[in-house]
Amino acid sequence: MLIGLKLDVGFSQDEVCRQLYGDRDILAFLTEQGFDAVETPVGPQTQPDELREHVARCVGAGLKVSLHPYSEGSIFNALYFSPDEDNPCRRLHERFLSFAAEAARMQQYPTIVNIHGAAGTDKDPRPFLVERSIAFFTWAGRWCRENAPQVGVTVELQMSPNTDEPRQRIGDQYEELAEIAQASGVGVCWDFGHAYWNTRHYRRPLVPPEALLPRIRHVHCHDVRGDEDHQPLVYGAVPWRDFLKLLSDHGFDGRVIFEVPPTEFPKAGGLQSLIDSAQALRDCRQVLSESRG
């Protein structure tokens, strides 16, 4: 089980990061805290040269890199996917899958590209959005098998929109995740915070059904404070230790990404909240490792 942290391209020049970490060498500090990996958000605005340099720096520091494309509300979303070579959604994600293949070669270790399902308006027929998601993930999984077998694709559990938001997100229900994963052959990312909110707002099941658990190959782990998501693991709202125990019992040995942006740590006590969260994750991993023998 690898412990990772969300880390943006350009982190070392980012003002919020510099305030959080001070004059520390950020990558060296993260490895000292026991992080094995980073997950980097990417999108249409991500510059290839900057991403390539970022990956090289992280791998050079001993950190395994995964990528997390964002595309909601744009023509790059799975809603607009087609297999045509000039399709914008296909072209953008093919670029990121290729970068992930480079990362896997550089780090001599498999990597993940974690992607959201289709997002549309509340007027779009939901079966159509599911179908578009399956078509996209079927293509992505096949592309990796044929071109980059060391790259895995996961479809993420999304957070359901608020009742006043005129939108839909495919994959905000476990049944849809299972349908997409089974039809396309990709893995699943269980976002613990999203599960918490979907239960709190809509009384949906907190824990995935038994049949979905073996398909979970990637995790986003974060806590909640009041109405704020993506918080350090210091509040005790999300039962993330129980979730990891459940996954471990089902053979999970993937990445656990501590998905908290640098803006949130000052609210929880600053850098110490990151240190405490990393320690909690390491302790949990140790307990799970010992329990599995």
Contacts in CASP RR format, 6 or more apart in sequence:
PFRMAT RR
TARGET T0000
AUTHOR 0000-0000-0000
METHOD contacts of the structure
MODEL  1
MLIGLKLDVGFSQDEVCRQLYGDRDILAFLTEQGFDAVETPVGPQTQPDE
LREHVARCVGAGLKVSLHPYSEGSIFNALYFSPDEDNPCRRLHERFLSFA
AEAARMQQYPTIVNIHGAAGTDKDPRPFLVERSIAFFTWAGRWCRENAPQ
VGVTVELQMSPNTDEPRQRIGDQYEELAEIAQASGVGVCWDFGHAYWNTR
HYRRPLVPPEALLPRIRHVHCHDVRGDEDHQPLVYGAVPWRDFLKLLSDH
GFDGRVIFEVPPTEFPKAGGLQSLIDSAQALRDCRQVLSESRG
1 248 0 8 1.000
1 252 0 8 1.000
1 253 0 8 1.000
1 254 0 8 1.000
1 255 0 8 1.000
1 256 0 8 1.000
1 285 0 8 1.000
1 288 0 8 1.000
1 289 0 8 1.000
2 36 0 8 1.000
2 37 0 8 1.000
2 64 0 8 1.000
2 254 0 8 1.000
2 255 0 8 1.000
2 256 0 8 1.000
3 34 0 8 1.000
3 35 0 8 1.000
3 36 0 8 1.000
3 37 0 8 1.000
3 255 0 8 1.000
3 256 0 8 1.000
3 258 0 8 1.000
3 278 0 8 1.000
3 281 0 8 1.000
3 282 0 8 1.000
3 285 0 8 1.000
4 35 0 8 1.000
4 36 0 8 1.000
4 37 0 8 1.000
4 38 0 8 1.000
4 39 0 8 1.000
4 63 0 8 1.000
4 255 0 8 1.000
4 256 0 8 1.000
4 257 0 8 1.000
4 258 0 8 1.000
5 30 0 8 1.000
5 35 0 8 1.000
5 37 0 8 1.000
5 38 0 8 1.000
5 39 0 8 1.000
5 257 0 8 1.000
5 258 0 8 1.000
5 260 0 8 1.000
6 38 0 8 1.000
6 39 0 8 1.000
6 40 0 8 1.000
6 41 0 8 1.000
6 68 0 8 1.000
6 257 0 8 1.000
6 258 0 8 1.000
6 259 0 8 1.000
6 260 0 8 1.000
6 261 0 8 1.000
7 30 0 8 1.000
7 38 0 8 1.000
7 39 0 8 1.000
7 40 0 8 1.000
7 58 0 8 1.000
8 14 0 8 1.000
8 40 0 8 1.000
8 41 0 8 1.000
9 40 0 8 1.000
9 42 0 8 1.000
9 46 0 8 1.000
9 47 0 8 1.000
9 50 0 8 1.000
9 51 0 8 1.000
9 54 0 8 1.000
10 50 0 8 1.000
10 54 0 8 1.000
11 17 0 8 1.000
11 26 0 8 1.000
11 262 0 8 1.000
12 18 0 8 1.000
12 26 0 8 1.000
14 262 0 8 1.000
16 262 0 8 1.000
16 263 0 8 1.000
17 26 0 8 1.000
17 262 0 8 1.000
19 266 0 8 1.000
20 262 0 8 1.000
20 265 0 8 1.000
20 266 0 8 1.000
20 270 0 8 1.000
20 271 0 8 1.000
20 274 0 8 1.000
21 29 0 8 1.000
21 271 0 8 1.000
27 57 0 8 1.000
27 58 0 8 1.000
27 61 0 8 1.000
27 63 0 8 1.000
28 61 0 8 1.000
30 38 0 8 1.000
30 61 0 8 1.000
30 63 0 8 1.000
31 61 0 8 1.000
31 62 0 8 1.000
31 63 0 8 1.000
33 274 0 8 1.000
33 275 0 8 1.000
33 278 0 8 1.000
33 279 0 8 1.000
34 278 0 8 1.000
34 282 0 8 1.000
35 63 0 8 1.000
35 258 0 8 1.000
35 278 0 8 1.000
36 63 0 8 1.000
36 64 0 8 1.000
37 63 0 8 1.000
37 64 0 8 1.000
37 65 0 8 1.000
37 66 0 8 1.000
37 255 0 8 1.000
37 257 0 8 1.000
38 58 0 8 1.000
38 63 0 8 1.000
38 64 0 8 1.000
38 65 0 8 1.000
38 66 0 8 1.000
39 65 0 8 1.000
39 66 0 8 1.000
39 67 0 8 1.000
39 68 0 8 1.000
39 112 0 8 1.000
39 114 0 8 1.000
39 255 0 8 1.000
39 257 0 8 1.000
39 259 0 8 1.000
40 51 0 8 1.000
40 54 0 8 1.000
40 55 0 8 1.000
40 58 0 8 1.000
40 65 0 8 1.000
40 66 0 8 1.000
40 67 0 8 1.000
40 68 0 8 1.000
41 68 0 8 1.000
41 69 0 8 1.000
41 70 0 8 1.000
42 51 0 8 1.000
42 67 0 8 1.000
42 68 0 8 1.000
42 69 0 8 1.000
42 70 0 8 1.000
42 96 0 8 1.000
42 99 0 8 1.000
43 69 0 8 1.000
43 70 0 8 1.000
43 71 0 8 1.000
43 76 0 8 1.000
43 92 0 8 1.000
43 96 0 8 1.000
44 71 0 8 1.000
44 74 0 8 1.000
44 76 0 8 1.000
44 92 0 8 1.000
48 95 0 8 1.000
48 99 0 8 1.000
51 99 0 8 1.000
52 99 0 8 1.000
52 102 0 8 1.000
55 65 0 8 1.000
55 99 0 8 1.000
55 102 0 8 1.000
55 103 0 8 1.000
55 106 0 8 1.000
56 106 0 8 1.000
58 65 0 8 1.000
59 65 0 8 1.000
59 103 0 8 1.000
59 106 0 8 1.000
59 107 0 8 1.000
62 107 0 8 1.000
64 107 0 8 1.000
64 109 0 8 1.000
64 111 0 8 1.000
64 255 0 8 1.000
65 100 0 8 1.000
65 103 0 8 1.000
65 107 0 8 1.000
65 111 0 8 1.000
66 100 0 8 1.000
66 103 0 8 1.000
66 111 0 8 1.000
66 112 0 8 1.000
66 113 0 8 1.000
66 114 0 8 1.000
66 218 0 8 1.000
66 255 0 8 1.000
66 257 0 8 1.000
67 96 0 8 1.000
67 99 0 8 1.000
67 100 0 8 1.000
67 103 0 8 1.000
67 111 0 8 1.000
67 112 0 8 1.000
67 113 0 8 1.000
67 114 0 8 1.000
68 113 0 8 1.000
68 114 0 8 1.000
68 115 0 8 1.000
69 76 0 8 1.000
69 92 0 8 1.000
69 93 0 8 1.000
69 96 0 8 1.000
69 113 0 8 1.000
69 114 0 8 1.000
69 115 0 8 1.000
69 116 0 8 1.000
70 116 0 8 1.000
71 77 0 8 1.000
71 78 0 8 1.000
71 89 0 8 1.000
71 92 0 8 1.000
71 116 0 8 1.000
72 116 0 8 1.000
72 119 0 8 1.000
72 169 0 8 1.000
73 119 0 8 1.000
73 120 0 8 1.000
75 88 0 8 1.000
75 89 0 8 1.000
76 88 0 8 1.000
76 89 0 8 1.000
76 92 0 8 1.000
76 93 0 8 1.000
77 89 0 8 1.000
77 116 0 8 1.000
77 117 0 8 1.000
77 118 0 8 1.000
77 119 0 8 1.000
77 120 0 8 1.000
78 89 0 8 1.000
78 115 0 8 1.000
78 116 0 8 1.000
78 117 0 8 1.000
78 118 0 8 1.000
78 119 0 8 1.000
78 132 0 8 1.000
78 133 0 8 1.000
78 135 0 8 1.000
78 136 0 8 1.000
78 137 0 8 1.000
78 170 0 8 1.000
79 118 0 8 1.000
79 119 0 8 1.000
79 120 0 8 1.000
79 124 0 8 1.000
79 129 0 8 1.000
79 132 0 8 1.000
80 87 0 8 1.000
80 88 0 8 1.000
80 89 0 8 1.000
80 132 0 8 1.000
81 87 0 8 1.000
81 89 0 8 1.000
81 90 0 8 1.000
81 118 0 8 1.000
81 132 0 8 1.000
81 135 0 8 1.000
81 136 0 8 1.000
81 139 0 8 1.000
82 89 0 8 1.000
82 90 0 8 1.000
82 135 0 8 1.000
83 90 0 8 1.000
83 135 0 8 1.000
83 139 0 8 1.000
84 90 0 8 1.000
85 91 0 8 1.000
89 136 0 8 1.000
90 139 0 8 1.000
93 113 0 8 1.000
93 115 0 8 1.000
93 136 0 8 1.000
93 140 0 8 1.000
94 143 0 8 1.000
96 113 0 8 1.000
97 113 0 8 1.000
97 140 0 8 1.000
97 143 0 8 1.000
97 144 0 8 1.000
97 147 0 8 1.000
97 148 0 8 1.000
97 151 0 8 1.000
97 153 0 8 1.000
98 147 0 8 1.000
98 148 0 8 1.000
100 111 0 8 1.000
100 112 0 8 1.000
100 113 0 8 1.000
100 148 0 8 1.000
100 151 0 8 1.000
100 152 0 8 1.000
101 147 0 8 1.000
101 148 0 8 1.000
101 150 0 8 1.000
101 151 0 8 1.000
103 111 0 8 1.000
104 110 0 8 1.000
104 111 0 8 1.000
104 148 0 8 1.000
104 150 0 8 1.000
104 151 0 8 1.000
105 150 0 8 1.000
109 150 0 8 1.000
110 150 0 8 1.000
110 151 0 8 1.000
110 152 0 8 1.000
111 150 0 8 1.000
111 151 0 8 1.000
111 152 0 8 1.000
112 151 0 8 1.000
112 152 0 8 1.000
112 153 0 8 1.000
112 154 0 8 1.000
112 217 0 8 1.000
112 218 0 8 1.000
112 255 0 8 1.000
113 140 0 8 1.000
113 151 0 8 1.000
113 152 0 8 1.000
113 153 0 8 1.000
113 154 0 8 1.000
114 153 0 8 1.000
114 154 0 8 1.000
114 156 0 8 1.000
114 189 0 8 1.000
114 218 0 8 1.000
114 220 0 8 1.000
115 136 0 8 1.000
115 137 0 8 1.000
115 140 0 8 1.000
115 153 0 8 1.000
115 154 0 8 1.000
115 155 0 8 1.000
115 156 0 8 1.000
116 155 0 8 1.000
116 156 0 8 1.000
116 158 0 8 1.000
116 169 0 8 1.000
116 171 0 8 1.000
117 133 0 8 1.000
117 136 0 8 1.000
117 137 0 8 1.000
117 155 0 8 1.000
117 156 0 8 1.000
117 158 0 8 1.000
117 169 0 8 1.000
117 170 0 8 1.000
117 171 0 8 1.000
117 180 0 8 1.000
118 129 0 8 1.000
118 130 0 8 1.000
118 132 0 8 1.000
118 133 0 8 1.000
118 136 0 8 1.000
118 170 0 8 1.000
119 129 0 8 1.000
119 158 0 8 1.000
119 167 0 8 1.000
119 168 0 8 1.000
119 169 0 8 1.000
119 170 0 8 1.000
120 129 0 8 1.000
120 167 0 8 1.000
120 168 0 8 1.000
120 169 0 8 1.000
121 166 0 8 1.000
121 167 0 8 1.000
121 168 0 8 1.000
122 166 0 8 1.000
122 167 0 8 1.000
122 168 0 8 1.000
123 166 0 8 1.000
124 168 0 8 1.000
126 168 0 8 1.000
126 170 0 8 1.000
129 168 0 8 1.000
129 170 0 8 1.000
130 170 0 8 1.000
130 176 0 8 1.000
130 179 0 8 1.000
130 180 0 8 1.000
132 170 0 8 1.000
133 155 0 8 1.000
133 170 0 8 1.000
133 171 0 8 1.000
133 176 0 8 1.000
133 180 0 8 1.000
134 179 0 8 1.000
134 180 0 8 1.000
134 183 0 8 1.000
134 184 0 8 1.000
137 153 0 8 1.000
137 155 0 8 1.000
137 180 0 8 1.000
137 181 0 8 1.000
137 183 0 8 1.000
137 184 0 8 1.000
137 185 0 8 1.000
137 186 0 8 1.000
138 183 0 8 1.000
138 184 0 8 1.000
138 185 0 8 1.000
140 153 0 8 1.000
140 184 0 8 1.000
140 186 0 8 1.000
141 152 0 8 1.000
141 153 0 8 1.000
141 184 0 8 1.000
141 185 0 8 1.000
141 186 0 8 1.000
144 151 0 8 1.000
144 152 0 8 1.000
144 153 0 8 1.000
152 186 0 8 1.000
152 187 0 8 1.000
152 217 0 8 1.000
153 186 0 8 1.000
153 187 0 8 1.000
154 186 0 8 1.000
154 187 0 8 1.000
154 188 0 8 1.000
154 189 0 8 1.000
154 217 0 8 1.000
154 218 0 8 1.000
155 171 0 8 1.000
155 177 0 8 1.000
155 180 0 8 1.000
155 181 0 8 1.000
155 184 0 8 1.000
155 186 0 8 1.000
155 187 0 8 1.000
155 188 0 8 1.000
155 189 0 8 1.000
156 171 0 8 1.000
156 188 0 8 1.000
156 189 0 8 1.000
156 191 0 8 1.000
156 194 0 8 1.000
156 218 0 8 1.000
156 220 0 8 1.000
157 171 0 8 1.000
157 172 0 8 1.000
157 174 0 8 1.000
157 177 0 8 1.000
157 188 0 8 1.000
157 189 0 8 1.000
157 190 0 8 1.000
157 191 0 8 1.000
157 194 0 8 1.000
157 195 0 8 1.000
157 198 0 8 1.000
158 169 0 8 1.000
158 170 0 8 1.000
158 171 0 8 1.000
158 172 0 8 1.000
158 191 0 8 1.000
158 194 0 8 1.000
159 169 0 8 1.000
159 172 0 8 1.000
159 191 0 8 1.000
159 193 0 8 1.000
159 194 0 8 1.000
159 197 0 8 1.000
159 198 0 8 1.000
159 229 0 8 1.000
160 169 0 8 1.000
160 172 0 8 1.000
160 173 0 8 1.000
160 197 0 8 1.000
160 198 0 8 1.000
160 201 0 8 1.000
160 202 0 8 1.000
160 204 0 8 1.000
161 167 0 8 1.000
161 168 0 8 1.000
161 169 0 8 1.000
161 172 0 8 1.000
162 201 0 8 1.000
170 176 0 8 1.000
170 180 0 8 1.000
171 177 0 8 1.000
171 180 0 8 1.000
172 194 0 8 1.000
172 198 0 8 1.000
173 198 0 8 1.000
173 204 0 8 1.000
174 204 0 8 1.000
174 205 0 8 1.000
174 208 0 8 1.000
174 209 0 8 1.000
174 212 0 8 1.000
175 209 0 8 1.000
177 188 0 8 1.000
177 208 0 8 1.000
177 212 0 8 1.000
178 188 0 8 1.000
178 209 0 8 1.000
178 211 0 8 1.000
178 212 0 8 1.000
178 215 0 8 1.000
180 186 0 8 1.000
181 187 0 8 1.000
181 188 0 8 1.000
181 212 0 8 1.000
181 215 0 8 1.000
182 215 0 8 1.000
187 215 0 8 1.000
187 216 0 8 1.000
187 217 0 8 1.000
187 218 0 8 1.000
188 212 0 8 1.000
188 215 0 8 1.000
188 216 0 8 1.000
188 217 0 8 1.000
188 218 0 8 1.000
189 216 0 8 1.000
189 217 0 8 1.000
189 218 0 8 1.000
189 219 0 8 1.000
189 220 0 8 1.000
190 208 0 8 1.000
190 216 0 8 1.000
190 218 0 8 1.000
190 219 0 8 1.000
190 220 0 8 1.000
190 243 0 8 1.000
190 247 0 8 1.000
191 219 0 8 1.000
191 220 0 8 1.000
191 259 0 8 1.000
192 219 0 8 1.000
192 220 0 8 1.000
192 221 0 8 1.000
192 222 0 8 1.000
192 238 0 8 1.000
192 240 0 8 1.000
192 243 0 8 1.000
193 220 0 8 1.000
193 222 0 8 1.000
193 223 0 8 1.000
193 224 0 8 1.000
193 229 0 8 1.000
193 230 0 8 1.000
193 238 0 8 1.000
194 220 0 8 1.000
195 206 0 8 1.000
195 207 0 8 1.000
195 243 0 8 1.000
196 206 0 8 1.000
196 224 0 8 1.000
196 237 0 8 1.000
196 238 0 8 1.000
197 224 0 8 1.000
197 229 0 8 1.000
198 204 0 8 1.000
199 205 0 8 1.000
199 206 0 8 1.000
207 243 0 8 1.000
207 246 0 8 1.000
208 216 0 8 1.000
213 246 0 8 1.000
213 247 0 8 1.000
213 250 0 8 1.000
213 252 0 8 1.000
214 250 0 8 1.000
214 251 0 8 1.000
216 247 0 8 1.000
216 250 0 8 1.000
216 252 0 8 1.000
217 252 0 8 1.000
217 254 0 8 1.000
218 254 0 8 1.000
218 255 0 8 1.000
218 257 0 8 1.000
219 243 0 8 1.000
219 244 0 8 1.000
219 247 0 8 1.000
219 252 0 8 1.000
219 254 0 8 1.000
219 255 0 8 1.000
219 256 0 8 1.000
219 257 0 8 1.000
220 257 0 8 1.000
220 259 0 8 1.000
221 233 0 8 1.000
221 240 0 8 1.000
221 243 0 8 1.000
221 244 0 8 1.000
221 256 0 8 1.000
221 257 0 8 1.000
221 258 0 8 1.000
221 259 0 8 1.000
221 281 0 8 1.000
222 229 0 8 1.000
222 230 0 8 1.000
222 231 0 8 1.000
222 232 0 8 1.000
222 233 0 8 1.000
222 238 0 8 1.000
222 240 0 8 1.000
222 258 0 8 1.000
222 259 0 8 1.000
222 260 0 8 1.000
223 231 0 8 1.000
223 232 0 8 1.000
223 233 0 8 1.000
223 234 0 8 1.000
223 235 0 8 1.000
223 236 0 8 1.000
223 237 0 8 1.000
223 238 0 8 1.000
223 240 0 8 1.000
224 231 0 8 1.000
224 235 0 8 1.000
224 237 0 8 1.000
224 238 0 8 1.000
225 231 0 8 1.000
225 235 0 8 1.000
225 237 0 8 1.000
225 267 0 8 1.000
225 268 0 8 1.000
226 237 0 8 1.000
228 264 0 8 1.000
228 267 0 8 1.000
230 259 0 8 1.000
230 260 0 8 1.000
230 261 0 8 1.000
230 264 0 8 1.000
231 260 0 8 1.000
231 264 0 8 1.000
231 267 0 8 1.000
231 268 0 8 1.000
232 260 0 8 1.000
232 264 0 8 1.000
232 265 0 8 1.000
232 268 0 8 1.000
232 273 0 8 1.000
232 274 0 8 1.000
232 276 0 8 1.000
232 277 0 8 1.000
233 240 0 8 1.000
233 258 0 8 1.000
233 276 0 8 1.000
233 277 0 8 1.000
233 280 0 8 1.000
233 281 0 8 1.000
234 268 0 8 1.000
234 273 0 8 1.000
234 276 0 8 1.000
234 277 0 8 1.000
235 268 0 8 1.000
240 284 0 8 1.000
241 284 0 8 1.000
244 252 0 8 1.000
244 256 0 8 1.000
244 284 0 8 1.000
244 285 0 8 1.000
244 288 0 8 1.000
245 288 0 8 1.000
248 288 0 8 1.000
248 291 0 8 1.000
248 292 0 8 1.000
256 281 0 8 1.000
256 285 0 8 1.000
258 277 0 8 1.000
258 278 0 8 1.000
258 281 0 8 1.000
260 274 0 8 1.000
260 277 0 8 1.000
265 271 0 8 1.000
265 273 0 8 1.000
265 274 0 8 1.000
END
